[in-house]
Amino acid sequence: MFKKPFQTKPRAALRSTGCRQLAQEAQAAFPLGWAQIEGGAAAAETPMPDKLQTAKFTSHVGDRGEIIYSETGNPLWVKAELHGSGEATLVPTVYTQWRFPGLLPVVRTWASVVDKLVGGADLMTAGLLVPEGGMPDLKKGTVVAICCPGGRAALAIGILDLDTAGIRSTAGAKGKAVLVVHTFGDCLWEAGDKSSPPANDGSDKADDGGDGSNVDSGDDGDGGNVDGEDSVAEEPTAKEAPDASPAETDSLLMTTLKQVMATVLDAAHAPSLLPITSSVLYSGYMVPNAPAGASIDIKRSSYKKLGKFLKAAEKHGLLQLKDIRGESHIKSLNWAHKDLVDYKPYRVRRIAKSAAAGGGGGAAEAAAETGASGGDTISIAELLKPPQALAPLFDAVGVAPPSGYYTRQQARGVLEDYIRSRSLADPTRPRDVRIDHLVCDGLLTKSEAVKLTTFPRDKLHARLQESMTLYTRLSIPEKVPVTRPGPPPSVDVVCERRMGNKVVTRALGLEAYGIDPAEVAKELRTMCASSTAVDPVPGKKGAQAALVQGHHVAALTKLLARHGLPAELIRVTDKSGKAPKKQPQPPPK
């Protein structure tokens, strides 16, 4: 239902009576799961909070209903007529199931089948994993969570299309087992905080119907169905390794770190590169040096975050960490550790060794020089929003991003889809578009509407983007992206002359990008060997400017780049009246 972008109305806060009614409805729909939650340790929390927001939606296939959001904007529930049921069904999202895994009964399938479900398939009967003793007694129409073996975090949620009682094998079975409503990774998930499923705890409660690990070897049928056509989703063969558990991933991470210390960042080469950022160690050295046939993913480990893994390695004595400008760096590596004395490296494709030994322009060296990796850079994205005059044209196409914002490419695609669906291309001049009432009302002036019957396609695209409202999405590392109207704010670097013959260099507007002016001033004091200060900006409440004495435009812009600020966001103004003095060069030897 949500594999493609859906249209949604503005959200509205729900009154307390409406919240109570939804809670009663959910309790009646899932009595067993609700009773377990109320009897648990987290009884103070419920899957239907006291403060909710709702918004009506229309899916890309025309299904209608409402989405129920938390106070912070995470989608918690969907209420809609599903698969021709004729009545509205209340279905929790994966966000709700992750917090309350006992809410829904669980059916299991292979991870390879889940990939097809995320792509829009329904779960076929042959894709079910049958636990020892057979499937639990679940009736057709039951809302279920679809999980992988060994875990209770749902990767898809759907409605049973058959009765499961008595099923002991799915060998040769045909037909659909679960009609999928919502999956991890679909557009409804993207409308939330985009968090990942919690780590598999390996527990299997009675409501799960077993762990599904005992599967008939003859189950080799279809695992999914896309757009009404059967698509084969085979289970992994005996040679295919199952998904690694968090404990196995933890061990793999530690082994890979020892491999890097023994072969790439060894005592002969690493000292000239240290300190390096934690992200460079992980992506530049550990990932390429994982054992053959294995791939490391920090999110699949029990640590979940790279910082936690490195702190565990530091506690184990393999390395020392140091915080530089708010980012964790590897200060030193302990090659004398007992784990490395008898360590025997495995063979890998050596692509990082030469970069470390040669000291060339590799990613590690560049990151070490700037003090940040590519993932630490502030990024901006231009977005467009159609005005009211263009709303009928966009509604006619019927596809809108959940946020309501379009990239320039998406806006171009909407217009092309509209031209194609209405056959507006001029048959004699394909570069021209015939004008209909929606194009006329939204993109042409009154004089053009009277005179013209066709309009150049390229100029029509330019007119469309000029007519839309410009927004900027600002993504600052470790912060929630912010979308604001207009172009992105610039950071002004101003060099000017003050009383007497003193020249100062200032940076204004740093707060818009999460950069602390006091921290910048502190770093400038060391870089430039000059006095620095932080001054309030006149006319802007709470705004401050970092100031350094002397002509230090180049040093300041380089420092801002280290903080992740792109060069195109820095606006330099030199009012000093003279260029900075060049340092005397030593005579040639």
DOTI-155040 format. One record per residue (C-alpha): y, z, x; residue in three letters. Coordinates in pm, whole numbers, plus 50000, padded with zeros to 5 digits. Each point is the difference from the previous one (the first is absolute). Example, Ala and Ser with C-alpha at 12.3 -4.5 7.8 and 13.67 -1.06 7.14 Angstrom:
2
495505078051230ala
503444993450137ser
***
This chain:
589
500005000050000met
502385008250284phe
498774976550273lys
503234979949958lys
503605011949944pro
500725012649649phe
503185002749797gln
501285034549910thr
502825014349794lys
502325027250136pro
498425034450019arg
500975027249755ala
499455037450031ala
497465013749752leu
500835030349791arg
497925031450033ser
498314993549664thr
498964965550118gly
498625014650323cys
497955025349804arg
498644972949770gln
498904979050299leu
498365030650159ala
498075006849679gln
499004963449978glu
498784999850361ala
498105032649947gln
498274985249696ala
499154967750186ala
498575017850308phe
498745033849874pro
497395006550271leu
502254990850291gly
502935018949850trp
497905031349956ala
498994998850367gln
503644996750106ile
501155029149782glu
497235021750137gly
500724991350363gly
502185016450260ala
502864975649933ala
500145008149629ala
503795002550022ala
500104962550065glu
498954975549731thr
499564962250004pro
502764997749736met
503075018950132pro
502715015149782asp
502654974950112lys
499174963249957leu
501634965949977gln
498714969949807thr
500644962650014ala
498554971449798lys
498354972050198phe
498594965149956thr
497324988550242ser
499734964950147his
497334991849739val
502035013149707gly
498455034649958asp
502565025049874arg
500225037750015gly
501865027950171glu
499855015950344ile
500465037650031ile
501755011050318tyr
500475033550168ser
503465014750042glu
500094985450354thr
499054964949882gly
496274998150077asn
497964982249729pro
497525025749862leu
498534984349685trp
499794966849816val
499794997749621lys
499164965649865ala
497614979349789glu
497374990450255leu
497624970549983his
500424994449628gly
499185035949902ser
502544999349716gly
501315034950077glu
502045015250281ala
497885015850275thr
501305026250243leu
498934993050359val
500975020350311pro
501254981650308thr
498415004550341val
502835023950090tyr
498895023749720thr
496294996250079gln
500615007650370trp
501625033249911arg
497415008349733phe
496754982850107pro
497955018449736gly
501994984849715leu
497844968549968leu
496294993050033pro
499244979650311val
498034968050057val
499494986750350arg
499874966550172thr
500114985950353trp
503304997750191ala
499574962150019ser
499944998749619val
503135021849979val
501894973250196asp
499224975649718lys
501085025049733leu
503375003550172val
500264962149984gly
499695001149620gly
496254999949936ala
498035020649749asp
497015020050124leu
496744982349920met
496865019349910thr
498274987650316ala
502795016250205gly
499215035449878leu
498445024750240leu
497275018749815val
499395035850122pro
496535014750024glu
498905009149650gly
502024972549834gly
503534996349867met
501635028549805pro
500214997149621asp
503384983349943leu
500934980649688lys
501664966249974lys
503795004249987gly
500075030350235thr
502814999950254val
498445003450347val
501085002150363ala
498444974950242ile
499345015650341cys
498164991750320cys
496955019850112pro
500735035150125gly
503495004049856gly
501725008949675arg
503334982250046ala
500224971049755ala
500714965550140leu
499974985049651ala
500085012749643ile
498534981949702gly
498095001649671ile
496214998249975leu
498754968649829asp
496475013249950leu
497995031749942asp
498675013150330thr
497255022949870ala
496584989850130gly
501274976650274ile
497825006250306arg
500434966650175ser
502464971349980thr
497804974350173ala
500554966449830gly
502405015149745ala
502674977849849lys
503275006349823gly
502935023350052lys
499665037450049ala
503665011050024val
503104981949878leu
502545008750268val
503435011449883val
501715011550321his
499195001350373thr
501265014850322phe
502304973650151gly
501004982149678asp
503554996449867cys
499825032549799leu
499065018750318trp
502904982850179glu
502365013749731ala
499205035350127gly
500355016650338asp
497274976950146lys
498025029350140ser
496444994350121ser
496855014849845pro
499205035250122pro
497235004350256ala
496474999149862asn
498715035449978asp
496404989549968gly
499515022349697ser
498174987449696asp
500365020349685lys
497874997649694ala
502624979549821asp
499784973750277asp
496484991349910gly
498715003950357gly
501114984550324asp
498544965949940gly
498424999250342ser
496524991749872asn
500284964149887val
497264976249904asp
499634975150285ser
499814971949749gly
503595004249884asp
501504967950123asp
501794985849700gly
503584994049910asp
502485027450076gly
503124985849840gly
501434975249757asn
503334982850052val
501734980949719asp
496844998849797gly
497884983750271glu
497205017750183asp
500755006850365ser
497245012550226val
500695034150153ala
497005008250214glu
499295034850125glu
500045005150378pro
496854989450179thr
497885024250199ala
501744988550319lys
503445007549862glu
501265034650092ala
501255021749712pro
503605012249991asp
500525026750266ala
500555035349876ser
503175018950102pro
497985020150254ala
498594968150154glu
503494984950016thr
501295031750170asp
497324996350268ser
500774962950039leu
503705007350053leu
499285025850269met
497524976850174thr
502524971650001thr
502695022650146leu
497665009650286lys
499204963050053gln
503714991950031val
500555028850244met
497044989450212ala
500704962650015thr
503524989549897val
502345029650028leu
498175013750302asp
501475020950281ala
500884968850200ala
502054982349735his
501175024149731ala
502515021450197pro
502464971050024ser
499804994649622leu
500235035949878leu
501485012749782pro
499034975649724ile
500365003449625thr
497035011049794ser
500084967649800ser
499764979250319val
497015020350117leu
498264994249668tyr
500814963549921ser
500464987050355gly
497075017350172tyr
497565017649767met
499584973149733val
499204971850251pro
497595022650191asn
497815012349713ala
496234995550047pro
498564965649923ala
499394995249629gly
502155030249905ala
503595002549890ser
502035031949997ile
502195009549708asp
501845033150014ile
500235001049620lys
496205000949973arg
499815030950220ser
500425036149896ser
503335000750186tyr
501594973149778lys
503054998650228lys
500234990250366leu
502075030750087gly
497275023649881lys
497364982050206phe
502135001550315leu
500675037049949lys
496235005249976ala
499564980350324ala
502725021250162glu
498275031849885lys
496774986450149his
501824995950332gly
499944962050035leu
503774994449992leu
503415015849968gln
502584990449736leu
503765000550014lys
502514994549721asp
502724975050097ile
502704992249744arg
497795011849717gly
497014978850101glu
496795011750162ser
499374986350353his
497015003950231ile
501455018450299lys
496875002050216ser
496264993849994leu
497385023650143asn
497564978150196trp
498375031450147ala
498785011249658his
496315008949991lys
499344973549730asp
501174972850240leu
498175011650313val
496664985749887asp
501374974649752tyr
498414965650023lys
502304972749858pro
498564973449770tyr
500794963050039arg
502964986549804val
502174969150011arg
502675010750250arg
503364988149872ile
502045031450057ala
498985006550361lys
501934970950146ser
503115008849806ala
499865035650125ala
499344990050361ala
502514971750013gly
502825019149838gly
501124967649830gly
501744994849673gly
497215013949783gly
500395018849675ala
499375033450168ala
502734995050258glu
502504987649744ala
499305029549774ala
500305024250289ala
503364985250096glu
501505001749650thr
498375032949913gly
498634986149673ala
497284977549872ser
500414971949749gly
499035023849721gly
502965022850084asp
502644973449939thr
502295002249700ile
499454969449783ser
502074984049726ile
499014975149731ala
502244979349775glu
499065001849632leu
501404982349697leu
500245010349636lys
500714975549716pro
503085006749785pro
499845001149621gln
500824962949972ala
496874991050200leu
497665024749828ala
498694974549742pro
499074975650278leu
498095026750195phe
498355013549682asp
498794964849919ala
497984999450322val
498455033549907gly
499415015250345val
502255027150139ala
499575024650289pro
499595036149883pro
503235009350177ser
501984972249830gly
501214986950338tyr
499144965950145tyr
499974986950353thr
501774966750051arg
496614982950021gln
498835016149675gln
503214989749821ala
499464964550120arg
496425001549874gly
501135011349654val
502314970149965leu
497334976050126glu
497475014549754asp
502494995749718tyr
500724963850097ile
496274992650023arg
499065017249672ser
502724981649803arg
499474966550181ser
503694998850091leu
499654979350316ala
501674966249959asp
497154974150012pro
502254974050164thr
501745024050242arg
497695029550086pro
502805017250190arg
501955003649676asp
499255024049715val
500654992749635arg
502185026349836ile
498695020249705asp
501775027849810his
498815029050221leu
501024982850325val
503254989549840cys
500885034949872asp
499035018050318gly
501054977050286leu
502574974249890leu
503705002849921thr
501324988749663lys
501414967650142ser
496694992050172glu
498065007549683ala
502014974049810val
499814972350261lys
496645003450176leu
496444993249888thr
498395004950343thr
500815021750301phe
498824998250366pro
497065023350056arg
501265014250333asp
503435007649854lys
498345016249699leu
498105023650231his
503225008350186ala
501775006049668arg
497195023249886leu
500175022150309gln
503805000749992glu
499875011549637ser
497605028850069met
501165034650107thr
499325008650364leu
498255032750085tyr
498795013850333thr
496795019650052arg
500375023650293leu
496795012750164ser
500465028750244ile
496865013150178pro
498485030949832glu
502394997249703lys
499684985149654val
501504964749988pro
503344998349820val
501354970349805thr
503764997649958arg
502354972849870pro
501834977150238gly
499434991350366pro
498755026750242pro
502645023850138pro
500964993550359ser
500325025050283val
503394995850165asp
500245003850376val
503715001850077val
501565001650346cys
503705009549983glu
502855014350200arg
501355034149906arg
503015020350116met
500924993250356gly
497624976750177asn
496725014149869lys
497324977049859val
497295012949766val
497004983649832thr
498965011149651arg
497024993449772ala
500605003049625leu
497614996949707gly
496905013950171leu
499075022249704glu
499144969849785ala
497004993750225tyr
498875035750048gly
501435002750354ile
501575033450093asp
503464994950160pro
499635033150187ala
496754988350158glu
501614966850101val
502935018450157ala
497615022450192lys
498084970250139glu
503214981550090leu
501135029850207arg
496964995450224thr
499954961950001met
503694994950076cys
500765031850193ala
503075003849779ser
501295025749755ser
498954994649638thr
500905014149660ala
499254996849630val
503104994349784asp
500354998249620pro
500834965549861val
503285000149804pro
499634990449635gly
496195003449995lys
498735033849889lys
497225013550221gly
500014969450231ala
500175005250377gln
500524977950303ala
498335003750339ala
502634996450273leu
499724994850376val
502884998050246gln
500314966450177gly
499034963949933his
496295003849915his
499324973449735val
496934986450181ala
498495034650051ala
500635010049639leu
498494968349850thr
496945003850226lys
499605036249889leu
500204990149632leu
497284974150062ala
497815028050135arg
500535018049672his
498584969349823gly
503264984649877leu
499844961749997pro
502754982350196ala
501184980549692glu
501055032749834leu
502335009750287ile
503614987849976arg
501955003050326val
503805001450012thr
501815002650336asp
503605012449967lys
500315012950356ser
501804968950126gly
497904996950313lys
496434994350104ala
498015028350155pro
500205003250374lys
497034986350186lys
498205023450232gln
500324990050367pro
496894983050132gln
498515011250332pro
500394974750283pro
496984977550057pro
497635011650267lys
***
